[in-house]
Amino acid sequence: MHVPLLIIGGGLSGLAAALRFARFIPDVLLLEQHSRIGGLNSYYYRNNRLFETGLHAITNYAAPKVKNAPLNRLLRQLKIKRKELALHQQNQSEIRFPDLESLLFSNDFSLLDSEIESKFPASHQGFHKLLQVIERYDPFKPLPFISTKKILQEHLQDTLLTDMLLCPLMYYGSSIERDMDFGQFVIMFRAIFLEGMFRPGGTIKDLLDLLLKHYTDHGGKIKTKATVKKILHTGKKIHGVLLNDGTEIRCDYILSTIGSEETFTLLDNPSGLETLPRLGFVETIFEIEKSTELKQGHGRTIIFYNTGDHFLYQQPDSFVDFNSGVICMPQNFQDLPESSFKEVRTTHLANYNEWKELLKDKDSYKSAKDDTALTSLLVAEKILGNFAQNIVYRDTFTPLTIERFTAKKNGAIYGNPVKIKDGDIGYDNLYLAGTDQGFLGIIGSMLSGVSIVNQHILPRL
């Protein structure tokens, strides 16, 4: 079998790349090792209903008339109409730290601006100077690491405000500990604070089905349960792939969306990239009765919190660090159709190696998951009020869960801390897209796949 383009990984980056290519050349094959597409943003069934994985909210919201906004550029590239997605904006979200009630933000940037002016008046002028830097900065230009913390401190002169602004951006996109590359910060600041968050109508399955229908309508093909064993090459020239079942597929180009180090492993070639700790997370879904009224934060879409003296975004020494995290209420988006349930979803930093050790004893692993869920519940109740008595179902993911279903090394959802911004990993006809290219969030990940197809593959075919 031979195809012009072979895409490894059926997540949103791979799907978008495949759809973009199929609009011009329908002979493209998408390989996904799992039984269903979506990668980190997929779904499963429990307790007689569908549960989403990964999708709290989609960043980069933009009004239809903002032509150059990432969301609208993506929809134009894929020829998908906005009405097909039925977009619902967030209600209002919150950053909550000790000694200060909160910073509120929404898709109207003036709310965050007024919150900073009111609660950090000495930093407000510096904040506006920071906005000018962000506006001029090109985050996709290959540059050495630039410390975001250093730049924020220079402009804001306030450690607390620096940490509060970093908290949501780190939790929603940072792959490194304790700091962010300034380019990554700019991407996430624009995506979350300047543009905002939304979700499509329906579930992640509906979004995936929509993308897949557009793709197959153009003639594109997909093969699930297809694990790549090896990328076939001679020197720097790629010839195709060998699957675990022995099938060999030849191609002119490969686009890999599975991660940089994961791709180099298939090439049987060391990446040469700097080795840095990969960050893992645990997430617990609490399904609660529809009638449940949360006493605090009931209208919030997402709450990013920190209870420690300092905000420490790093791999914890123990299984989980409950001192900070994310609490998401997925039903709290504007004008969502009424549902038969409500959810509270909690996310915390986790230590992959500690969880890995527990696999030696399945009972210990299960017990640790239960303890994690109960501790996370207590943390959430301190912020939202009591709702334990209204829980009808709960489920917990660990870094091992993520690794099992996505093959992400160490279950690190934000991939390798070392990003390859141009997608070029040193091969003539093999490119990288997705998280390890440095495009963050769902819209960023999809644009990553589209951009590589546009820049490096379509012009050469």
C-alpha positions in Angstrom: 0.0 0.0 0.0 1.3 3.5 -0.8 -0.1 6.9 0.1 1.3 10.5 -0.5 0.8 11.3 3.2 0.7 9.1 6.3 -0.3 10.7 9.6 0.6 9.0 12.8 -1.8 9.8 15.6 -5.6 10.3 15.4 -5.8 13.2 18.0 -7.1 16.6 17.1 -3.8 17.7 15.5 -3.7 14.7 13.3 -7.3 15.0 12.4 -7.0 18.6 11.4 -3.9 17.9 9.3 -5.5 15.0 7.6 -8.7 17.0 6.8 -6.6 20.0 5.5 -4.6 17.7 3.2 -7.6 15.7 2.0 -9.3 18.9 0.7 -6.6 18.9 -2.0 -5.4 15.3 -2.2 -7.8 12.8 -0.9 -5.3 9.9 -0.8 -4.2 10.3 2.8 -4.2 7.7 5.6 -4.5 8.5 9.3 -3.2 5.9 11.8 -4.5 5.6 15.4 -3.4 3.0 17.8 -6.5 3.2 20.0 -9.9 1.8 19.0 -11.3 5.4 18.7 -9.9 8.7 17.6 -9.3 11.8 19.8 -6.1 11.0 21.6 -6.0 13.1 24.8 -9.4 14.6 23.9 -11.7 11.6 23.6 -14.5 9.8 25.5 -15.6 6.6 27.2 -18.8 5.1 28.6 -19.5 4.5 32.3 -22.6 4.5 34.4 -24.8 4.5 31.3 -23.5 7.8 29.9 -20.6 9.3 28.0 -17.7 10.9 29.8 -15.2 13.2 28.2 -11.4 13.0 28.6 -9.3 16.1 28.4 -11.9 18.6 27.3 -12.5 21.1 30.1 -12.8 24.0 27.8 -11.4 25.1 24.4 -9.3 28.3 24.4 -8.9 31.0 21.7 -12.6 32.0 21.5 -13.2 34.7 18.9 -16.2 36.6 17.5 -16.9 35.8 13.8 -15.7 39.1 12.5 -12.2 38.7 14.0 -10.7 37.3 10.8 -7.2 36.7 12.0 -8.1 35.0 15.2 -6.8 31.4 15.5 -10.3 29.9 15.8 -11.5 31.6 12.6 -8.3 30.9 10.7 -8.7 27.2 11.6 -12.3 27.0 10.5 -11.4 28.7 7.2 -8.6 26.2 6.6 -10.9 23.3 7.3 -13.9 24.7 5.6 -16.1 24.2 8.7 -18.9 26.7 9.4 -19.2 28.1 12.9 -22.8 27.1 13.1 -21.7 23.4 12.9 -20.0 23.8 16.2 -22.7 25.8 18.2 -20.1 27.6 20.3 -20.9 28.4 24.0 -18.7 30.9 25.8 -17.6 30.5 29.4 -19.6 32.2 32.2 -16.8 33.5 34.3 -13.7 31.9 35.7 -11.5 32.6 38.8 -8.0 32.5 40.0 -8.0 31.9 43.8 -5.0 32.3 46.1 -4.5 32.8 49.8 -4.7 36.3 51.3 -6.6 37.5 48.3 -10.2 36.5 47.4 -9.7 36.1 43.7 -9.0 37.4 40.3 -12.0 37.0 38.0 -11.8 36.8 34.2 -14.0 36.0 31.3 -14.1 36.3 27.5 -14.3 40.1 28.1 -10.7 41.1 28.9 -11.8 44.3 30.6 -12.9 42.2 33.6 -9.4 40.9 34.3 -7.9 44.4 33.6 -10.3 45.9 36.1 -9.6 43.2 38.7 -5.9 43.9 38.5 -6.4 47.6 38.7 -8.5 47.2 41.8 -6.5 44.6 43.6 -3.0 45.3 42.4 -3.0 49.1 41.7 0.7 49.4 41.9 1.2 46.8 39.2 -1.5 48.1 36.8 0.7 50.4 34.7 3.3 47.7 34.4 0.6 45.2 33.4 -0.3 47.4 30.4 3.4 47.7 29.4 3.5 43.9 29.5 0.4 43.8 27.2 2.4 45.9 24.7 5.3 43.4 24.8 2.8 40.5 24.3 1.2 42.2 21.4 4.6 42.6 19.6 6.1 39.3 20.4 6.3 36.4 17.8 6.0 33.2 19.9 6.7 30.9 17.0 10.1 32.2 16.1 12.8 29.7 17.2 14.6 31.2 20.2 16.4 29.9 23.3 14.4 29.7 26.5 13.4 33.0 27.9 12.1 33.1 31.5 8.6 34.3 31.8 8.9 34.8 35.6 11.8 37.2 35.0 9.8 39.3 32.5 6.7 39.4 34.6 8.6 40.4 37.7 10.3 43.2 35.8 6.9 44.6 34.7 4.6 43.8 37.6 7.0 44.0 40.6 4.7 41.7 42.5 5.3 38.0 43.1 1.7 37.2 44.0 0.3 38.7 40.8 3.0 37.0 38.8 2.0 33.6 40.3 -1.7 34.2 39.9 -1.3 35.0 36.2 0.9 32.0 35.6 -1.3 29.5 37.5 -4.0 29.0 34.8 -1.5 29.3 31.9 0.7 26.7 33.4 -2.1 24.3 34.2 -3.5 24.6 30.7 -0.3 24.3 28.8 3.1 24.3 30.5 5.3 21.3 30.1 8.2 22.6 32.3 8.5 23.0 36.0 8.5 26.3 37.9 8.6 28.7 34.9 7.4 29.0 31.3 9.2 29.9 28.1 8.0 33.4 27.2 6.9 32.2 23.8 4.6 29.6 25.4 3.4 32.2 27.9 2.4 34.6 25.1 0.5 31.8 23.3 -1.4 30.9 26.4 -2.0 34.5 27.6 -3.6 35.3 24.3 -5.6 32.1 24.2 -7.0 32.3 27.7 -7.0 36.0 28.8 -7.2 38.0 25.5 -9.4 35.6 23.6 -11.1 33.4 26.1 -12.7 30.0 26.6 -15.7 28.1 25.1 -16.9 24.7 24.3 -18.9 23.4 21.3 -22.4 22.2 21.7 -22.8 18.5 22.4 -19.9 16.3 23.5 -16.3 15.8 22.4 -17.7 12.8 20.5 -19.9 15.1 18.5 -16.9 17.3 17.6 -14.7 14.3 16.6 -17.6 12.8 14.5 -17.9 16.2 12.8 -14.2 16.3 11.9 -14.2 12.7 10.9 -17.2 13.1 8.6 -15.6 16.1 6.8 -12.4 14.1 6.4 -14.0 11.0 5.0 -16.3 13.0 2.8 -13.2 14.3 1.1 -12.0 10.8 0.6 -9.5 10.5 3.5 -9.0 7.1 5.2 -8.5 6.2 8.8 -7.2 3.0 10.4 -7.7 2.4 14.1 -6.1 -0.2 16.3 -3.0 0.5 14.1 0.1 0.7 16.2 3.3 1.8 14.4 6.2 -0.5 15.3 8.8 1.2 13.2 9.3 4.1 10.8 11.2 2.8 7.8 14.0 5.0 6.4 17.3 5.1 4.7 19.4 7.8 6.3 17.3 10.9 6.4 14.8 9.6 3.8 11.5 8.1 5.0 10.0 5.2 3.1 7.0 4.3 5.2 6.0 2.4 8.4 5.8 -1.1 9.7 2.8 -1.8 11.9 2.7 -4.2 14.9 0.6 -6.7 12.8 3.3 -6.8 10.2 1.6 -4.6 7.7 3.9 -2.3 5.7 2.7 1.0 4.4 4.8 3.1 2.0 4.4 6.9 1.7 5.9 10.1 0.3 5.6 12.0 3.6 4.9 11.3 7.2 3.5 13.7 9.7 3.8 12.5 13.3 1.6 13.9 16.0 2.6 11.5 18.8 5.5 13.5 20.3 9.1 14.1 19.5 10.8 11.5 21.6 8.1 8.9 20.8 8.7 9.6 17.1 12.5 9.2 17.4 11.9 5.9 19.2 10.1 4.6 16.1 13.1 5.8 14.0 15.4 3.8 16.3 17.4 7.0 16.7 18.2 9.0 19.8 16.5 12.4 19.7 19.5 14.4 21.0 17.0 16.6 22.9 17.7 17.8 26.4 16.1 15.5 29.0 13.9 17.4 31.4 11.2 16.1 33.9 7.8 15.5 32.3 4.8 16.7 34.2 1.9 14.3 35.0 -1.6 15.0 36.3 -4.4 13.2 38.1 -8.0 14.1 37.3 -11.2 13.1 39.1 -14.7 13.4 37.6 -17.5 13.7 40.1 -20.9 13.2 38.6 -23.5 14.9 40.8 -27.2 15.1 40.9 -28.7 17.6 38.6 -30.5 19.4 41.4 -27.3 20.1 43.3 -26.7 23.7 44.2 -23.1 24.5 45.0 -23.0 27.2 47.8 -19.9 28.9 46.4 -18.6 29.4 42.9 -21.8 27.8 41.5 -21.7 29.9 38.3 -18.0 29.7 37.7 -16.8 27.7 34.7 -13.3 27.0 36.0 -11.5 27.8 39.2 -7.7 27.8 39.3 -6.6 27.6 42.9 -3.5 27.6 45.1 -3.5 27.1 48.9 0.2 27.0 49.6 2.4 29.9 50.7 3.9 29.8 47.2 2.6 28.5 43.9 4.8 25.4 43.0 4.2 24.1 39.5 6.5 21.1 39.6 6.5 17.4 39.9 5.5 16.5 43.5 7.6 14.2 45.7 4.5 12.2 46.6 1.7 10.8 44.4 -0.3 14.0 44.2 0.1 17.7 45.2 -3.2 19.0 46.3 -1.9 22.5 47.2 -2.9 23.7 43.8 -5.1 22.6 40.9 -8.1 23.2 38.6 -11.8 22.8 39.4 -14.0 22.8 36.4 -17.8 22.8 36.1 -18.4 21.8 32.4 -22.1 22.7 32.6 -21.2 26.4 33.3 -21.0 27.7 29.8 -23.5 30.1 28.4 -26.7 28.8 26.9 -25.8 25.1 27.0 -28.7 22.8 26.5 -30.0 21.5 29.8 -28.4 18.2 30.8 -29.5 15.4 33.1 -26.4 15.7 35.2 -23.8 18.0 36.5 -20.0 17.5 36.9 -17.2 18.8 39.1 -13.8 17.9 37.6 -10.6 18.3 39.6 -7.0 18.3 38.3 -3.7 18.2 40.3 -0.1 17.7 39.6 1.1 14.0 40.0 4.3 12.0 40.1 4.4 9.4 37.4 7.1 7.3 39.0 5.3 7.0 42.3 2.2 5.8 40.5 4.2 3.4 38.4 5.6 1.8 41.5 2.1 1.0 42.7 1.3 -1.1 39.6 3.3 -3.9 41.3 0.2 -4.3 43.6 -3.1 -3.6 41.9 -4.9 -3.3 45.2 -2.5 -0.6 46.3 -3.0 1.2 43.0 -6.8 1.2 43.4 -6.5 2.2 47.0 -4.3 5.2 46.0 -6.8 6.2 43.4 -9.6 6.1 46.0 -7.6 8.2 48.5 -6.8 10.7 45.7 -10.4 11.1 44.8 -11.5 11.6 48.4 -8.7 14.1 49.2 -9.5 16.0 46.0 -13.2 16.0 47.0 -12.3 17.6 50.4 -10.2 20.3 48.6 -13.0 21.1 46.2 -15.6 21.3 48.9 -13.5 23.9 50.8 -14.0 26.1 47.7 -17.4 25.1 46.4 -19.2 23.9 49.6 -20.4 20.4 50.4 -21.6 18.2 47.6 -20.3 14.7 48.6 -23.8 13.6 49.4 -24.9 14.3 45.9 -22.3 12.3 44.1 -23.7 9.5 42.0 -20.5 8.4 40.2 -16.8 9.2 40.2 -13.8 8.2 38.2 -10.1 9.0 38.5 -7.4 9.1 35.9 -3.7 8.9 36.7 -0.6 9.5 34.5 -0.7 5.7 33.9 -4.2 5.9 32.5 -3.1 8.6 30.1 0.0 6.7 29.1 -2.1 3.5 28.5 -4.6 5.1 26.2 -2.5 7.7 24.4 1.1 6.3 24.6 2.3 9.7 25.8 5.6 9.1 27.5 5.1 9.1 31.3 1.5 10.2 30.7 2.7 13.7 30.2 -0.2 15.5 28.5 1.9 18.5 27.5 4.6 16.3 26.1 8.3 17.0 26.0 9.4 20.2 27.7 11.8 20.8 24.7 9.7 22.1 21.8 10.5 21.9 18.1 8.7 25.0 16.9 9.3 24.5 13.1 8.3 20.8 13.2 11.6 19.9 11.5 13.3 17.0 13.2 16.1 16.6 10.7 14.5 14.2 8.1 13.8 15.0 4.5 10.1 14.0 4.4 9.1 13.5 8.1 7.7 16.4 10.2 6.3 16.8 13.7 3.1 18.5 14.7 1.0 18.8 17.9 2.0 19.5 21.5 5.8 19.0 21.0 5.8 21.6 18.2 4.7 24.0 20.9 1.2 24.9 19.7 -0.9 24.7 22.8 -4.5 24.0 23.5 -7.0 22.3 21.2 -7.1 25.2 18.6 -3.4 25.5 18.7 -2.9 21.8 18.3 -5.2 21.7 15.3 -3.5 24.7 13.7 -0.2 23.0 14.3 -1.2 20.1 12.0 -2.7 22.4 9.5 0.4 24.7 9.4 2.9 21.8 8.8 0.7 20.5 5.9 0.5 24.0 4.4 4.2 24.9 4.8 6.1 21.7 4.3 3.9 19.1 2.5 1.3 20.5 0.1 3.8 22.8 -1.7 6.0 19.8 -2.5 3.3 17.5 -3.9 
